[in-house]
């Protein structure tokens, strides 16, 4: 990726620093960014600054041992679950345990099996999958759509992260979750469409897919979050440091 494709000089300082760090120190990540841009040069170059900010936020949060929460509705909830599946275990490469960590299992009956097959992952939780909580909130609250906010408020701590997905940008339960995140000091990333809605206004970082129809927005979202997952895996599990 060169400055003709991405006008680095016109970007804010934080974006320049993130971009320069990747280009200088992480050649595999630079290649992954290039592959992302090749899929839709014009559209993805336009949203690259927010994409880089989101990536940097996730790297910083995971380095500090914080958790990522995810939420959405319908297909966006399925996307949230998809992202968690890519993060909780291997995505494009095995993340086998080190010999030191494998040895911790040796004293237990099933330890050898777990040491062989468990993998490292990123701590993440999809909001809304606790059906007991969901029904209790529905039954007890006079206001609808606060389930995500309730779960996040109970589990989240300052420094955690929330990735909220809404193709319209106006899903009320997602906006409630964003509000709860702000109260907690949880950093927020919004995945939405070109119009953005309130989610783009309220999230700390908004990645707006360059489409307006739901299915087209979701098609871009999967490309973008797969790229994020690949970049995170590359950063935390580089090939030359993986256990042999």
C-alpha positions as YAML, in Angstrom:
chain: A
units: angstrom
residues:
- id: 1
  name: UNK
  ca: [0.00, 0.00, 0.00]
- id: 2
  name: UNK
  ca: [1.55, 3.35, -0.98]
- id: 3
  name: UNK
  ca: [0.69, 6.98, -0.45]
- id: 4
  name: UNK
  ca: [-0.97, 7.16, -3.85]
- id: 5
  name: UNK
  ca: [-3.56, 4.67, -2.64]
- id: 6
  name: UNK
  ca: [-3.88, 6.13, 0.87]
- id: 7
  name: UNK
  ca: [-3.07, 9.80, 1.37]
- id: 8
  name: UNK
  ca: [-1.28, 9.46, 4.67]
- id: 9
  name: UNK
  ca: [-0.28, 13.10, 4.95]
- id: 10
  name: UNK
  ca: [-3.91, 14.21, 5.03]
- id: 11
  name: UNK
  ca: [-4.76, 11.92, 7.95]
- id: 12
  name: UNK
  ca: [-4.83, 12.85, 11.66]
- id: 13
  name: UNK
  ca: [-1.68, 12.13, 13.63]
- id: 14
  name: UNK
  ca: [-3.05, 9.06, 15.39]
- id: 15
  name: UNK
  ca: [-3.96, 7.40, 12.07]
- id: 16
  name: UNK
  ca: [-0.54, 8.25, 10.64]
- id: 17
  name: UNK
  ca: [1.15, 6.67, 13.67]
- id: 18
  name: UNK
  ca: [-0.91, 3.47, 13.51]
- id: 19
  name: UNK
  ca: [-0.32, 3.13, 9.77]
- id: 20
  name: UNK
  ca: [3.41, 3.84, 10.05]
- id: 21
  name: UNK
  ca: [3.82, 1.33, 12.88]
- id: 22
  name: UNK
  ca: [2.20, -1.42, 10.82]
- id: 23
  name: UNK
  ca: [4.18, -0.60, 7.69]
- id: 24
  name: UNK
  ca: [7.47, -0.43, 9.60]
- id: 25
  name: UNK
  ca: [7.21, -3.28, 12.09]
- id: 26
  name: UNK
  ca: [4.52, -5.70, 10.91]
- id: 27
  name: UNK
  ca: [4.97, -6.67, 7.25]
- id: 28
  name: UNK
  ca: [2.38, -9.44, 7.41]
- id: 29
  name: UNK
  ca: [-0.22, -6.99, 8.68]
- id: 30
  name: UNK
  ca: [0.72, -4.53, 5.94]
- id: 31
  name: UNK
  ca: [0.10, -7.31, 3.42]
- id: 32
  name: UNK
  ca: [-3.27, -8.11, 4.99]
- id: 33
  name: UNK
  ca: [-4.28, -4.44, 4.71]
- id: 34
  name: UNK
  ca: [-3.23, -4.46, 1.08]
- id: 35
  name: UNK
  ca: [-5.39, -7.54, 0.46]
- id: 36
  name: UNK
  ca: [-8.35, -5.80, 2.10]
- id: 37
  name: UNK
  ca: [-7.98, -2.72, -0.08]
- id: 38
  name: UNK
  ca: [-7.71, -4.82, -3.22]
- id: 39
  name: UNK
  ca: [-11.23, -6.12, -2.59]
- id: 40
  name: UNK
  ca: [-12.71, -2.63, -2.95]
- id: 41
  name: UNK
  ca: [-10.00, 0.01, -3.35]
- id: 42
  name: UNK
  ca: [-12.11, 3.15, -3.39]
- id: 43
  name: UNK
  ca: [-14.59, 2.23, -0.66]
- id: 44
  name: UNK
  ca: [-12.14, 0.67, 1.78]
- id: 45
  name: UNK
  ca: [-9.52, 3.38, 1.38]
- id: 46
  name: UNK
  ca: [-12.20, 5.87, 2.48]
- id: 47
  name: UNK
  ca: [-12.96, 3.98, 5.68]
- id: 48
  name: UNK
  ca: [-9.40, 2.85, 6.37]
- id: 49
  name: UNK
  ca: [-8.74, 5.52, 9.05]
- id: 50
  name: UNK
  ca: [-11.62, 4.29, 11.22]
- id: 51
  name: UNK
  ca: [-10.70, 0.69, 10.49]
- id: 52
  name: UNK
  ca: [-7.14, 1.36, 11.68]
- id: 53
  name: UNK
  ca: [-8.43, 3.10, 14.80]
- id: 54
  name: UNK
  ca: [-10.67, 0.13, 15.58]
- id: 55
  name: UNK
  ca: [-7.79, -2.28, 15.09]
- id: 56
  name: UNK
  ca: [-5.51, -0.22, 17.34]
- id: 57
  name: UNK
  ca: [-8.20, -0.07, 20.02]
- id: 58
  name: UNK
  ca: [-8.59, -3.85, 19.95]
- id: 59
  name: UNK
  ca: [-4.84, -4.45, 20.07]
- id: 60
  name: UNK
  ca: [-4.44, -2.09, 23.02]
- id: 61
  name: UNK
  ca: [-7.40, -3.58, 24.86]
- id: 62
  name: UNK
  ca: [-6.35, -7.19, 24.41]
- id: 63
  name: UNK
  ca: [-2.77, -6.37, 25.38]
- id: 64
  name: UNK
  ca: [-4.17, -5.00, 28.65]
- id: 65
  name: UNK
  ca: [-6.16, -8.23, 29.20]
- id: 66
  name: UNK
  ca: [-9.53, -6.57, 28.67]
- id: 67
  name: UNK
  ca: [-12.58, -8.26, 27.19]
- id: 68
  name: UNK
  ca: [-14.45, -7.58, 23.98]
- id: 69
  name: UNK
  ca: [-18.25, -7.57, 24.10]
- id: 70
  name: UNK
  ca: [-20.30, -7.85, 20.91]
- id: 71
  name: UNK
  ca: [-23.95, -7.26, 20.11]
- id: 72
  name: UNK
  ca: [-26.40, -6.99, 17.23]
- id: 73
  name: UNK
  ca: [-29.81, -8.18, 16.04]
- id: 74
  name: UNK
  ca: [-30.78, -10.83, 13.51]
- id: 75
  name: UNK
  ca: [-28.03, -11.18, 10.93]
- id: 76
  name: UNK
  ca: [-25.91, -8.76, 12.93]
- id: 77
  name: UNK
  ca: [-26.21, -11.00, 15.99]
- id: 78
  name: UNK
  ca: [-25.08, -13.88, 13.80]
- id: 79
  name: UNK
  ca: [-22.14, -11.73, 12.71]
- id: 80
  name: UNK
  ca: [-21.31, -11.00, 16.37]
- id: 81
  name: UNK
  ca: [-21.27, -14.73, 17.06]
- id: 82
  name: UNK
  ca: [-19.18, -15.30, 13.92]
- id: 83
  name: UNK
  ca: [-16.58, -12.77, 15.10]
- id: 84
  name: UNK
  ca: [-16.40, -14.38, 18.54]
- id: 85
  name: UNK
  ca: [-15.88, -17.77, 16.92]
- id: 86
  name: UNK
  ca: [-12.90, -16.44, 14.95]
- id: 87
  name: UNK
  ca: [-11.40, -14.84, 18.06]
- id: 88
  name: UNK
  ca: [-11.94, -17.50, 20.71]
- id: 89
  name: UNK
  ca: [-9.83, -20.08, 18.86]
- id: 90
  name: UNK
  ca: [-7.75, -20.37, 15.70]
- id: 91
  name: UNK
  ca: [-8.89, -18.45, 12.61]
- id: 92
  name: UNK
  ca: [-6.24, -18.79, 9.89]
- id: 93
  name: UNK
  ca: [-3.56, -20.59, 11.92]
- id: 94
  name: UNK
  ca: [-3.24, -22.88, 14.93]
- id: 95
  name: UNK
  ca: [-2.63, -21.16, 18.26]
- id: 96
  name: UNK
  ca: [-1.23, -24.14, 20.12]
- id: 97
  name: UNK
  ca: [-0.24, -23.85, 23.78]
- id: 98
  name: UNK
  ca: [3.39, -23.33, 24.69]
- id: 99
  name: UNK
  ca: [5.25, -26.19, 26.32]
- id: 100
  name: UNK
  ca: [5.15, -24.28, 29.61]
- id: 101
  name: UNK
  ca: [1.36, -23.98, 29.51]
- id: 102
  name: UNK
  ca: [0.96, -27.57, 28.34]
- id: 103
  name: UNK
  ca: [2.90, -28.75, 31.38]
- id: 104
  name: UNK
  ca: [0.30, -27.16, 33.68]
- id: 105
  name: UNK
  ca: [-2.22, -29.78, 32.52]
- id: 106
  name: UNK
  ca: [0.05, -32.81, 33.12]
- id: 107
  name: UNK
  ca: [-1.11, -33.53, 36.67]
- id: 108
  name: UNK
  ca: [-4.77, -33.92, 35.66]
- id: 109
  name: UNK
  ca: [-6.51, -36.99, 34.24]
- id: 110
  name: UNK
  ca: [-7.60, -35.34, 31.00]
- id: 111
  name: UNK
  ca: [-4.70, -32.93, 30.89]
- id: 112
  name: UNK
  ca: [-2.83, -34.54, 28.00]
- id: 113
  name: UNK
  ca: [-5.86, -34.26, 25.72]
- id: 114
  name: UNK
  ca: [-6.52, -30.65, 26.67]
- id: 115
  name: UNK
  ca: [-2.86, -29.67, 26.37]
- id: 116
  name: UNK
  ca: [-2.81, -31.06, 22.84]
- id: 117
  name: UNK
  ca: [-6.04, -29.55, 21.54]
- id: 118
  name: UNK
  ca: [-6.72, -26.34, 23.48]
- id: 119
  name: UNK
  ca: [-5.71, -23.11, 21.78]
- id: 120
  name: UNK
  ca: [-5.11, -19.54, 22.84]
- id: 121
  name: UNK
  ca: [-7.94, -17.10, 22.17]
- id: 122
  name: UNK
  ca: [-9.11, -13.56, 22.73]
- id: 123
  name: UNK
  ca: [-11.56, -12.98, 25.61]
- id: 124
  name: UNK
  ca: [-14.90, -12.01, 24.11]
- id: 125
  name: UNK
  ca: [-18.58, -12.31, 25.02]
- id: 126
  name: UNK
  ca: [-21.62, -11.99, 22.77]
- id: 127
  name: UNK
  ca: [-24.43, -10.17, 24.57]
- id: 128
  name: UNK
  ca: [-27.95, -11.59, 24.45]
- id: 129
  name: UNK
  ca: [-27.24, -15.33, 24.53]
- id: 130
  name: UNK
  ca: [-28.27, -15.77, 28.17]
- id: 131
  name: UNK
  ca: [-31.95, -16.61, 27.65]
- id: 132
  name: UNK
  ca: [-32.75, -16.69, 31.37]
- id: 133
  name: UNK
  ca: [-31.48, -13.13, 31.73]
- id: 134
  name: UNK
  ca: [-33.22, -12.10, 28.53]
- id: 135
  name: UNK
  ca: [-36.61, -13.36, 29.69]
- id: 136
  name: UNK
  ca: [-36.14, -11.95, 33.20]
- id: 137
  name: UNK
  ca: [-35.42, -8.48, 31.84]
- id: 138
  name: UNK
  ca: [-38.39, -8.72, 29.47]
- id: 139
  name: UNK
  ca: [-40.65, -9.74, 32.33]
- id: 140
  name: UNK
  ca: [-39.41, -7.28, 34.94]
- id: 141
  name: UNK
  ca: [-38.67, -4.10, 32.99]
- id: 142
  name: UNK
  ca: [-41.33, -1.70, 31.81]
- id: 143
  name: UNK
  ca: [-38.94, -0.48, 29.12]
- id: 144
  name: UNK
  ca: [-38.11, -2.90, 26.33]
- id: 145
  name: UNK
  ca: [-34.76, -3.56, 24.70]
- id: 146
  name: UNK
  ca: [-32.51, -3.03, 27.73]
- id: 147
  name: UNK
  ca: [-31.21, -6.63, 27.84]
- id: 148
  name: UNK
  ca: [-27.86, -5.90, 26.20]
- id: 149
  name: UNK
  ca: [-27.30, -2.86, 28.40]
- id: 150
  name: UNK
  ca: [-28.13, -4.86, 31.53]
- id: 151
  name: UNK
  ca: [-25.73, -7.67, 30.68]
- id: 152
  name: UNK
  ca: [-22.94, -5.29, 29.74]
- id: 153
  name: UNK
  ca: [-23.46, -3.20, 32.87]
- id: 154
  name: UNK
  ca: [-23.18, -6.31, 35.04]
- id: 155
  name: UNK
  ca: [-20.12, -7.76, 33.31]
- id: 156
  name: UNK
  ca: [-18.15, -4.87, 31.83]
- id: 157
  name: UNK
  ca: [-15.39, -2.88, 33.47]
- id: 158
  name: UNK
  ca: [-13.48, 0.24, 32.49]
- id: 159
  name: UNK
  ca: [-11.10, -0.53, 29.64]
- id: 160
  name: UNK
  ca: [-13.22, -3.29, 28.12]
- id: 161
  name: UNK
  ca: [-14.45, -2.90, 24.54]
- id: 162
  name: UNK
  ca: [-17.83, -3.17, 22.81]
- id: 163
  name: UNK
  ca: [-18.26, -3.92, 19.12]
- id: 164
  name: UNK
  ca: [-21.87, -3.05, 18.28]
- id: 165
  name: UNK
  ca: [-23.38, -3.97, 14.92]
- id: 166
  name: UNK
  ca: [-26.46, -2.36, 13.39]
- id: 167
  name: UNK
  ca: [-26.96, -2.00, 9.64]
- id: 168
  name: UNK
  ca: [-29.38, 0.89, 10.14]
- id: 169
  name: UNK
  ca: [-27.40, 2.37, 13.00]
- id: 170
  name: UNK
  ca: [-30.63, 2.88, 14.93]
- id: 171
  name: UNK
  ca: [-31.30, -0.42, 16.73]
- id: 172
  name: UNK
  ca: [-32.50, 0.71, 20.15]
- id: 173
  name: UNK
  ca: [-31.06, -2.16, 22.19]
- id: 174
  name: UNK
  ca: [-27.67, -1.57, 20.56]
- id: 175
  name: UNK
  ca: [-27.84, 2.17, 21.33]
- id: 176
  name: UNK
  ca: [-28.75, 1.38, 24.94]
- id: 177
  name: UNK
  ca: [-25.69, -0.87, 25.12]
- id: 178
  name: UNK
  ca: [-23.51, 1.94, 23.74]
- id: 179
  name: UNK
  ca: [-24.86, 4.26, 26.44]
- id: 180
  name: UNK
  ca: [-24.14, 1.74, 29.21]
- id: 181
  name: UNK
  ca: [-20.64, 1.33, 27.78]
- id: 182
  name: UNK
  ca: [-19.99, 5.06, 28.03]
- id: 183
  name: UNK
  ca: [-21.05, 5.07, 31.68]
- id: 184
  name: UNK
  ca: [-18.70, 2.15, 32.41]
- id: 185
  name: UNK
  ca: [-15.74, 3.54, 30.51]
- id: 186
  name: UNK
  ca: [-15.98, 0.77, 27.90]
- id: 187
  name: UNK
  ca: [-14.61, 1.83, 24.51]
- id: 188
  name: UNK
  ca: [-17.02, 1.38, 21.61]
- id: 189
  name: UNK
  ca: [-16.75, 0.41, 17.94]
- id: 190
  name: UNK
  ca: [-19.81, 0.62, 15.71]
- id: 191
  name: UNK
  ca: [-20.28, -1.41, 12.53]
- id: 192
  name: UNK
  ca: [-23.04, 0.14, 10.46]
- id: 193
  name: UNK
  ca: [-23.99, 1.23, 6.94]
- id: 194
  name: UNK
  ca: [-23.20, 4.28, 4.85]
- id: 195
  name: UNK
  ca: [-25.87, 6.45, 6.50]
- id: 196
  name: UNK
  ca: [-24.58, 5.50, 9.95]
- id: 197
  name: UNK
  ca: [-27.59, 6.42, 12.05]
- id: 198
  name: UNK
  ca: [-27.20, 7.22, 15.75]
- id: 199
  name: UNK
  ca: [-24.69, 4.42, 16.20]
- id: 200
  name: UNK
  ca: [-22.17, 6.29, 14.04]
- id: 201
  name: UNK
  ca: [-22.76, 9.41, 16.15]
- id: 202
  name: UNK
  ca: [-22.45, 7.72, 19.55]
- id: 203
  name: UNK
  ca: [-19.71, 5.11, 19.06]
- id: 204
  name: UNK
  ca: [-16.11, 6.12, 19.71]
- id: 205
  name: UNK
  ca: [-15.19, 4.63, 16.33]
- id: 206
  name: UNK
  ca: [-17.66, 4.04, 13.50]
- id: 207
  name: UNK
  ca: [-16.92, 1.81, 10.53]
- id: 208
  name: UNK
  ca: [-19.56, 2.58, 7.92]
- id: 209
  name: UNK
  ca: [-19.90, 0.01, 5.14]
- id: 210
  name: UNK
  ca: [-20.35, 1.81, 1.79]
- id: 211
  name: UNK
  ca: [-23.89, 0.54, 1.15]
- id: 212
  name: UNK
  ca: [-27.46, 1.29, 2.24]
- id: 213
  name: UNK
  ca: [-29.32, -2.02, 1.83]
- id: 214
  name: UNK
  ca: [-29.10, -4.47, 4.72]
- id: 215
  name: UNK
  ca: [-27.74, -7.43, 2.77]
- id: 216
  name: UNK
  ca: [-25.09, -5.34, 1.01]
- id: 217
  name: UNK
  ca: [-23.97, -3.77, 4.29]
- id: 218
  name: UNK
  ca: [-23.65, -7.23, 5.84]
- id: 219
  name: UNK
  ca: [-21.58, -8.44, 2.88]
- id: 220
  name: UNK
  ca: [-19.09, -5.67, 3.55]
- id: 221
  name: UNK
  ca: [-19.17, -6.26, 7.29]
- id: 222
  name: UNK
  ca: [-18.00, -9.84, 6.92]
- id: 223
  name: UNK
  ca: [-15.06, -8.74, 4.75]
- id: 224
  name: UNK
  ca: [-14.11, -6.05, 7.24]
- id: 225
  name: UNK
  ca: [-14.37, -8.12, 10.40]
- id: 226
  name: UNK
  ca: [-12.55, -11.04, 8.82]
- id: 227
  name: UNK
  ca: [-9.74, -8.59, 8.08]
- id: 228
  name: UNK
  ca: [-9.78, -7.39, 11.70]
- id: 229
  name: UNK
  ca: [-9.64, -10.96, 12.99]
- id: 230
  name: UNK
  ca: [-6.76, -11.83, 10.66]
- id: 231
  name: UNK
  ca: [-4.82, -8.74, 11.72]
- id: 232
  name: UNK
  ca: [-5.33, -9.50, 15.41]
- id: 233
  name: UNK
  ca: [-4.22, -13.09, 14.95]
- id: 234
  name: UNK
  ca: [-1.14, -11.93, 13.07]
- id: 235
  name: UNK
  ca: [-0.23, -9.44, 15.80]
- id: 236
  name: UNK
  ca: [-0.68, -11.73, 18.78]
- id: 237
  name: UNK
  ca: [0.30, -15.04, 17.17]
- id: 238
  name: UNK
  ca: [3.03, -14.32, 14.59]
- id: 239
  name: UNK
  ca: [4.13, -17.35, 12.63]
- id: 240
  name: UNK
  ca: [7.72, -17.33, 13.87]
- id: 241
  name: UNK
  ca: [6.62, -17.37, 17.52]
- id: 242
  name: UNK
  ca: [4.08, -20.20, 17.34]
- id: 243
  name: UNK
  ca: [4.92, -23.34, 19.36]
- id: 244
  name: UNK
  ca: [6.49, -26.11, 17.31]
...
